[in-house]
Amino acid sequence: MDLENRISILVELGKFMQSGNAGWAAAKTKAFQHNAWFIPDFIDRAVDQITDQFLQRPLLEKWLETYGFPERNPNPRKVGIVMAGNIPLVGFHDFLCCFLSGHQPCLKLSSKDPWLLPALLEFLHKENPEATSPPVLMDSMMRGMDAYIATGSNNSARYFDYYFKKYPSLIRRNRTSIALLEGNETEEELHKLADDVFLYFGLGCRNVTQIHVPENYDFVPLLQAFRKYHWMADHNKYKNNYDYRLSLAILNKQYYMTNDCLLLLEDKSPFSAISVLHYSYYKQGSDWIPSADRDSLQAIVGRDYIPFGESQRPALPDYADGADTMRFLREC
């Protein structure tokens, strides 16, 4: 299959994902039944992101121009892809890159997200049943690969580094996102920031988990705007996390602010727990991002950075960990 055909099939895949196909609808239902964090609205949000930002022919063609891939890959490799499962279809971009590069994706799914991608692979197989190197799902150790892409925690990354050290590999670690507020944001901007914080229950690396605010910042408008997601207080798993973190803050006599669906805690760490948003004060003219945190950041939201409300809508070149997946696949 040449590059043009691969692009065409992916465009058709995007249409399939937006369709009311019974098999695809059943896969989404199973995904939610299997993982309570994958509520239908968030699955649909992830699907819209993929179809709008990834699976459009003009976007794909413009993106691929940068890399100069030949129409047919003269040296296709088996690429083992170990996928995360923190949000729906979080590993789709890795699959997309491998598929377009002409290599064979060998996918190890997360136990948290075992239904969605197989339904999409089934569609691809029906569209191209005679493919010589079709994507495959791995249900055991990923031996015999030519290269690896793996995403996980900092702890699992150490194991990946060890097991894949003899092969070309791209290993990703813990990342999170932060936001810079100036103190004069509009109500609309704060409502959009709520999306950056709450979408996917804050489980994604592109979710804002810490805000940097000027001294004497008024948190009341922020907490009011964030009540847009007050319905999360009725989600059992999220509410359990909120109650636990609130109890810890009370027991530790820690100052906190809340709107009954989110805890605001002053903390220098950019990483926060589910249902918690850290905040840190900065002085005008100072370097507001500590140097120790820069390698942990996936995205920065703010007026001079990623616009409010857009952190969960990455474009094709917005690679996880800033590591160029396509260049890795071009050279592996």
C-alpha positions in Angstrom: 0.0 0.0 0.0 1.5 3.3 -1.0 1.4 6.5 0.9 -1.6 8.0 -1.0 -3.6 4.9 -0.2 -2.7 5.0 3.5 -3.8 8.7 3.6 -7.1 7.8 1.9 -7.9 5.0 4.2 -7.2 7.2 7.3 -9.6 9.8 5.9 -12.2 7.1 5.6 -11.4 6.0 9.1 -12.2 9.5 10.3 -15.6 9.3 8.6 -16.3 5.9 10.2 -15.4 7.3 13.7 -18.0 10.0 13.2 -20.6 7.6 11.9 -23.4 5.8 13.8 -22.0 2.4 12.8 -23.4 -0.2 15.2 -20.1 -2.0 15.7 -18.3 1.3 16.6 -21.1 2.3 18.9 -20.9 -1.0 20.6 -17.1 -0.6 21.1 -17.6 2.8 22.8 -20.3 1.3 25.1 -18.0 -1.6 26.1 -15.1 0.9 26.7 -17.3 2.8 29.2 -18.6 -0.4 30.9 -15.0 -1.6 31.2 -13.5 1.7 32.5 -15.8 4.2 34.4 -13.4 7.0 33.6 -14.3 6.7 29.9 -17.7 8.3 30.0 -19.4 8.6 26.6 -19.0 12.4 26.4 -15.2 12.1 26.9 -14.9 9.3 24.4 -16.7 11.5 21.9 -14.4 14.4 22.7 -11.4 12.2 22.0 -13.0 11.0 18.7 -13.7 14.6 17.7 -10.1 15.6 18.5 -8.7 12.8 16.3 -11.1 13.3 13.4 -10.8 17.1 13.4 -7.1 17.5 14.0 -5.5 14.3 12.6 -7.7 12.6 10.0 -8.2 15.4 7.5 -6.4 15.1 4.1 -5.0 18.6 3.9 -3.6 18.4 7.5 -2.0 15.0 6.8 -0.5 16.0 3.5 1.0 19.3 4.9 2.4 17.5 7.9 4.0 14.7 5.9 5.7 17.2 3.5 8.2 17.9 6.3 9.5 14.3 6.3 9.8 13.3 2.7 8.5 9.8 3.1 8.6 7.8 -0.1 5.4 6.5 -1.6 6.4 3.0 -0.5 8.7 2.2 2.4 11.7 0.3 1.0 12.5 -1.1 4.4 9.4 -1.7 6.5 10.0 -2.6 10.1 8.0 -4.2 12.9 7.5 -1.5 15.4 6.2 -2.5 18.9 4.0 0.2 20.4 3.3 0.0 24.2 0.2 2.2 24.7 -1.0 4.1 27.7 -4.6 4.0 28.7 -5.2 7.1 30.8 -7.6 8.7 28.4 -9.6 7.3 25.5 -7.5 6.4 22.4 -4.4 8.2 23.9 -2.1 6.0 21.8 -3.8 6.7 18.5 -1.2 9.2 17.4 1.6 6.6 17.7 -0.4 4.2 15.6 -1.1 6.9 13.1 2.6 7.8 12.7 3.6 4.1 12.3 0.9 3.4 9.8 1.7 6.4 7.6 5.5 5.7 7.7 4.9 2.3 6.1 6.1 0.3 9.0 4.0 -2.5 10.7 2.4 -1.3 14.0 2.5 -4.1 16.6 0.3 -2.8 19.4 0.3 -3.7 23.0 -2.9 -2.2 24.4 -3.4 -0.9 27.9 -5.8 -3.0 30.0 -7.7 0.3 30.7 -8.5 0.8 27.0 -8.9 -2.6 25.2 -12.0 -1.9 23.1 -11.7 1.2 21.0 -8.6 0.7 18.9 -9.4 -2.9 17.9 -12.7 -1.7 16.5 -10.8 0.8 14.3 -8.3 -1.8 13.2 -11.2 -4.0 12.2 -12.5 -1.2 9.9 -9.0 -0.8 8.4 -8.8 -4.5 7.7 -12.1 -4.4 5.9 -10.9 -1.5 3.8 -7.7 -3.2 2.9 -8.0 -7.0 3.5 -4.9 -7.8 1.3 -2.4 -5.6 3.2 0.9 -7.4 3.5 1.9 -5.8 6.8 -1.4 -5.1 8.6 -1.5 -3.6 12.1 -1.5 -6.4 14.7 -2.5 -6.6 18.4 0.0 -8.2 20.7 -1.2 -10.2 23.7 2.1 -11.3 25.1 5.7 -10.0 25.4 6.7 -7.9 22.5 9.6 -10.0 21.2 11.0 -9.9 17.7 10.4 -6.2 17.0 12.8 -4.0 15.1 12.0 -0.8 17.1 9.9 0.2 20.0 7.7 3.1 21.1 6.5 2.9 24.7 4.6 5.3 27.0 4.3 4.9 30.7 5.2 6.2 34.1 8.7 7.2 35.1 9.0 3.9 36.9 7.9 1.8 33.9 10.2 3.9 31.6 13.2 2.5 33.5 12.1 -1.0 32.6 11.5 0.0 29.0 15.0 1.5 28.8 16.4 -1.8 30.1 14.4 -4.2 28.0 14.6 -2.2 24.7 18.2 -1.0 25.1 19.5 -3.0 22.2 16.9 -1.6 19.8 15.9 1.8 18.4 13.4 3.0 20.9 11.3 6.1 21.9 10.4 6.0 25.6 8.0 8.5 27.1 7.7 9.4 30.8 5.3 11.3 33.2 4.3 14.7 31.9 1.8 17.3 32.9 0.7 20.8 31.9 0.4 24.1 33.6 -1.2 27.5 33.0 -0.1 31.1 33.5 -2.8 33.5 34.6 -2.4 37.3 34.6 -5.3 38.0 37.0 -7.5 39.9 34.5 -8.8 36.9 32.5 -12.3 37.2 31.2 -15.1 34.9 32.3 -15.0 33.2 28.9 -11.3 32.5 29.3 -11.8 31.0 32.7 -14.6 28.8 31.4 -12.2 27.6 28.7 -9.5 27.0 31.2 -11.9 24.7 33.0 -11.8 22.4 29.9 -8.0 22.3 30.2 -8.3 21.3 33.8 -11.3 18.9 33.9 -11.5 17.2 30.5 -10.9 13.4 30.9 -11.1 14.0 34.7 -7.7 15.5 34.6 -6.0 12.2 33.7 -4.2 13.3 30.6 -0.7 14.7 30.3 -2.1 17.8 28.6 -4.5 18.5 31.5 -3.5 21.6 33.5 -2.7 20.4 37.0 -1.0 23.6 38.3 -1.7 27.3 37.7 0.7 30.2 38.3 -1.0 33.3 39.5 0.2 36.8 40.5 0.4 37.8 44.1 -3.0 38.9 45.6 -4.8 36.9 42.9 -8.6 36.7 43.4 -9.6 33.0 43.1 -13.4 33.6 43.4 -14.1 34.1 39.7 -12.0 31.1 38.9 -13.8 28.8 41.3 -17.2 30.1 40.0 -16.2 29.4 36.4 -15.0 26.0 37.3 -18.5 25.0 38.5 -19.1 24.3 34.8 -17.9 20.8 35.8 -19.7 20.6 39.1 -21.5 17.5 37.7 -18.2 15.5 38.3 -19.2 15.5 42.0 -21.8 12.9 41.0 -19.2 10.6 39.4 -18.4 7.9 41.9 -14.7 7.5 41.2 -14.0 11.2 41.0 -16.0 11.9 44.1 -14.1 9.3 46.0 -10.9 11.0 45.1 -12.2 14.4 46.0 -13.4 13.2 49.4 -10.1 11.5 50.1 -8.0 14.6 49.2 -10.4 16.9 51.2 -10.0 14.6 54.2 -6.2 14.8 53.9 -6.2 18.5 53.7 -8.4 18.8 56.8 -6.4 16.3 58.8 -3.2 18.0 57.9 -4.7 21.4 58.7 -3.7 22.5 55.2 -5.2 25.7 53.8 -7.4 24.9 50.8 -10.1 26.4 48.7 -13.0 24.5 47.0 -16.1 24.9 45.0 -17.3 21.3 46.0 -15.9 19.7 42.9 -12.2 20.8 43.0 -9.6 21.5 45.7 -7.2 24.3 45.2 -3.9 23.8 47.1 -0.8 25.9 47.1 2.0 23.6 46.0 5.2 24.1 44.0 4.8 20.7 42.2 3.2 20.8 38.7 1.8 17.3 39.4 -1.5 17.1 41.3 -3.9 14.3 42.2 -7.3 13.8 40.7 -9.7 16.5 41.8 -6.9 18.7 43.0 -5.4 21.8 41.2 -2.1 23.2 42.5 -1.4 26.9 42.5 1.8 28.9 42.8 2.4 32.6 43.1 4.8 34.4 40.9 6.3 37.9 40.9 6.1 40.2 37.9 9.2 40.0 35.8 10.5 36.8 37.4 11.1 33.4 35.8 7.8 31.8 36.7 8.7 28.3 35.6 11.2 26.6 37.9 14.0 25.1 35.8 13.5 21.7 37.6 10.0 21.5 36.2 10.6 22.3 32.6 11.4 18.7 31.6 8.1 17.6 33.2 5.9 19.8 31.1 3.9 18.7 28.1 2.0 22.0 27.5 1.7 25.5 28.8 -1.6 27.3 28.6 -2.0 31.1 28.7 -2.4 34.2 26.5 1.1 34.0 25.2 1.1 30.2 25.0 -1.5 27.6 24.0 -4.9 29.4 24.1 -7.2 28.7 26.9 -9.4 25.7 26.2 -7.1 24.3 23.5 -4.6 22.1 25.5 -6.6 18.9 24.7 -6.7 19.7 21.0 -3.1 19.0 19.8 -2.2 19.2 16.1 -0.4 16.5 14.2 3.1 18.0 15.0 2.4 18.3 18.7 4.3 15.2 19.8 4.2 13.8 23.3 7.2 14.7 25.3 8.3 16.8 22.4 9.9 13.8 20.8 9.4 13.7 17.0 7.8 10.3 16.4 7.8 10.6 12.6 11.5 11.5 12.6 12.2 8.5 14.8 10.3 6.2 12.4 12.0 7.8 9.4 15.4 6.9 10.9 14.9 3.7 12.8 
